[in-house]
Amino acid sequence: MKTLIAYFSRHGCTKKCVGILADYLDSEIDFIDLSRSSASDVDVLKYDSIILGSPVYYGNIAKEVKVFAESESYKLKQKKLGLFTCGMQDQWRAKEQIESNYPKELLDIAETRACFGGEYHFDRMSLMEKVITKKVAKVNKDVSTVDEEAIKAFAESMNKANLIGT
């Protein structure tokens, strides 16, 4: 089994979660960081499963992930698919944001979807991001809500889907 994890990470939380996720997946894994590469840099068809991951900022996933999902949707529909986000929102809002950001045809066939939690790292934020975070989230120090159990459950769902597909 070959799995592609295509993700975007601005401040490092999504990349951290991708690393944790990779430890739990029972397949050969390739990674594409969509902040540095694009859909044209990878042949989606050579993979058995695809996982898309993005942070959520102001209710939206990263534009690069959205473009990848939309431009590759025909190919993605032929694969075992997992969708995840990272963010500081509660689980209800996280579910809503996944459903409002990914194309419906991908949501309908996804094996699993989840929010892995998020992190605030003030040393990695711009001045504007710090001001907004302090005002809106009422947080002024580094915080992590990364949920390794959610990541593990997501991986287990993907592993099971890959076994069924063989």
C-alpha positions as MATLAB code, in Angstrom:
seq = 'MKTLIAYFSRHGCTKKCVGILADYLDSEIDFIDLSRSSASDVDVLKYDSIILGSPVYYGNIAKEVKVFAESESYKLKQKKLGLFTCGMQDQWRAKEQIESNYPKELLDIAETRACFGGEYHFDRMSLMEKVITKKVAKVNKDVSTVDEEAIKAFAESMNKANLIGT';
ca = [
       0.000    0.000    0.000;
       1.176    3.499   -0.833;
      -0.242    6.576    0.831;
       0.216   10.228   -0.083;
      -0.228   12.841    2.612;
      -0.772   16.237    0.969;
      -0.831   19.055    3.497;
      -0.233   22.734    4.161;
       1.390   24.026    7.330;
       1.974   27.681    8.102;
       3.271   27.591   11.681;
       4.164   23.912   12.017;
       1.180   22.325   13.784;
      -0.204   20.542   10.716;
       3.289   19.291    9.853;
       3.676   18.019   13.429;
       0.344   16.175   13.166;
       1.370   14.687    9.812;
       4.486   13.286   11.493;
       2.442   11.716   14.293;
      -0.071   10.344   11.784;
       2.693    8.779    9.681;
       3.883    6.821   12.730;
       0.466    5.129   12.995;
      -0.133    4.353    9.306;
       0.618    0.853    8.017;
       1.748    1.807    4.529;
       4.573    3.321    2.549;
       4.114    7.091    2.798;
       5.068   10.011    0.588;
       4.509   13.605    1.615;
       3.796   16.746   -0.366;
       3.923   20.071    1.441;
       1.536   22.228   -0.579;
       3.126   25.398    0.786;
       6.168   24.463   -1.319;
       4.714   22.310   -4.114;
       1.570   22.055   -6.202;
      -0.775   19.348   -7.477;
       1.171   19.139  -10.725;
       4.251   17.991   -8.761;
       2.708   14.626   -7.858;
       0.980   11.761   -9.673;
      -2.017   11.032   -7.450;
      -2.888    7.901   -9.433;
       0.172    5.979   -8.202;
      -1.183    5.937   -4.628;
      -3.725    3.613   -3.021;
      -4.832    6.209   -0.497;
      -4.618    9.969   -0.151;
      -4.821   12.045    3.015;
      -5.421   15.798    2.799;
      -4.631   18.014    5.776;
      -4.890   21.721    6.421;
      -4.951   24.261    9.196;
      -8.120   26.303    9.546;
      -7.743   30.085    9.630;
     -10.815   32.267   10.035;
     -13.058   29.330    9.147;
     -11.229   28.347    5.956;
      -8.739   25.651    5.036;
      -5.570   26.730    3.231;
      -6.175   27.860   -0.336;
      -3.458   25.473   -1.551;
      -5.268   22.441   -0.083;
      -8.606   23.597   -1.462;
      -7.096   24.044   -4.951;
      -5.452   20.600   -4.732;
      -8.741   18.972   -3.651;
     -10.711   20.675   -6.420;
      -8.186   20.200   -9.229;
      -7.543   16.536   -8.369;
     -11.082   15.594   -7.283;
     -11.675   13.189  -10.189;
      -8.522   11.232   -9.299;
      -9.122   11.498   -5.548;
     -12.567    9.916   -5.947;
     -10.816    6.753   -7.164;
      -8.767    6.438   -3.952;
      -9.221    5.705   -0.267;
      -9.447    9.241    1.095;
      -8.961   10.813    4.500;
      -9.527   14.493    5.333;
      -8.270   16.334    8.395;
      -7.880   19.819    9.747;
      -5.885   21.385   12.536;
      -7.290   24.247   14.541;
      -8.281   25.549   17.927;
     -12.040   25.341   17.358;
     -14.314   22.936   19.238;
     -15.227   19.600   17.600;
     -18.668   20.793   16.473;
     -17.206   23.798   14.663;
     -14.330   21.694   13.304;
     -16.805   19.243   11.746;
     -18.719   22.158   10.242;
     -15.518   23.644    8.799;
     -14.457   20.364    7.196;
     -17.899   20.042    5.602;
     -17.941   23.614    4.329;
     -14.400   23.615    2.904;
     -13.913   20.320    1.079;
     -15.844   19.482   -2.125;
     -19.041   17.517   -1.422;
     -18.058   14.696   -3.763;
     -14.918   14.128   -1.660;
     -16.766   14.383    1.648;
     -19.194   11.730    0.407;
     -16.466    9.165   -0.257;
     -13.970    9.988    2.511;
     -13.143    7.003    4.710;
     -12.626    9.298    7.674;
     -12.449   12.972    8.615;
     -11.230   14.612   11.784;
      -9.821   17.662   13.497;
      -6.547   16.925   15.276;
      -6.594   20.024   17.487;
      -4.225   22.919   17.098;
      -1.511   25.079   18.563;
      -0.711   28.713   19.156;
       3.008   29.490   18.874;
       3.494   33.208   19.414;
       7.132   33.062   18.321;
       5.967   31.867   14.872;
       3.168   34.426   14.403;
       3.244   37.758   12.645;
       2.464   40.841   14.715;
      -1.054   40.958   13.242;
      -1.669   37.276   14.083;
      -0.533   37.881   17.671;
      -2.888   40.836   18.068;
      -5.853   38.922   16.612;
      -5.138   35.802   18.688;
      -4.874   37.822   21.897;
      -8.086   39.699   21.146;
     -10.267   36.905   19.715;
      -8.977   33.792   21.514;
      -8.004   35.718   24.637;
      -4.724   33.806   24.753;
      -1.306   35.366   25.238;
       0.937   32.302   25.566;
       1.731   29.155   23.620;
      -1.044   26.551   23.794;
      -1.411   23.059   22.309;
      -4.607   21.031   21.984;
      -3.160   18.429   19.584;
      -5.140   15.241   20.188;
      -2.951   12.204   19.550;
      -5.897    9.885   20.227;
      -7.840   11.549   17.385;
      -4.818   11.121   15.109;
      -4.489    7.459   16.102;
      -8.219    6.807   15.475;
      -7.933    8.488   12.054;
      -4.933    6.294   11.184;
      -6.783    3.170   12.317;
      -9.690    4.053   10.005;
      -7.318    4.543    7.075;
      -5.443    1.309    7.859;
      -8.730   -0.598    7.966;
      -9.908    0.977    4.678;
      -6.623    0.030    3.017;
      -6.935   -3.587    4.216;
     -10.468   -3.835    2.853;
      -9.282   -2.411   -0.461;
      -6.614   -5.090   -1.005;
];
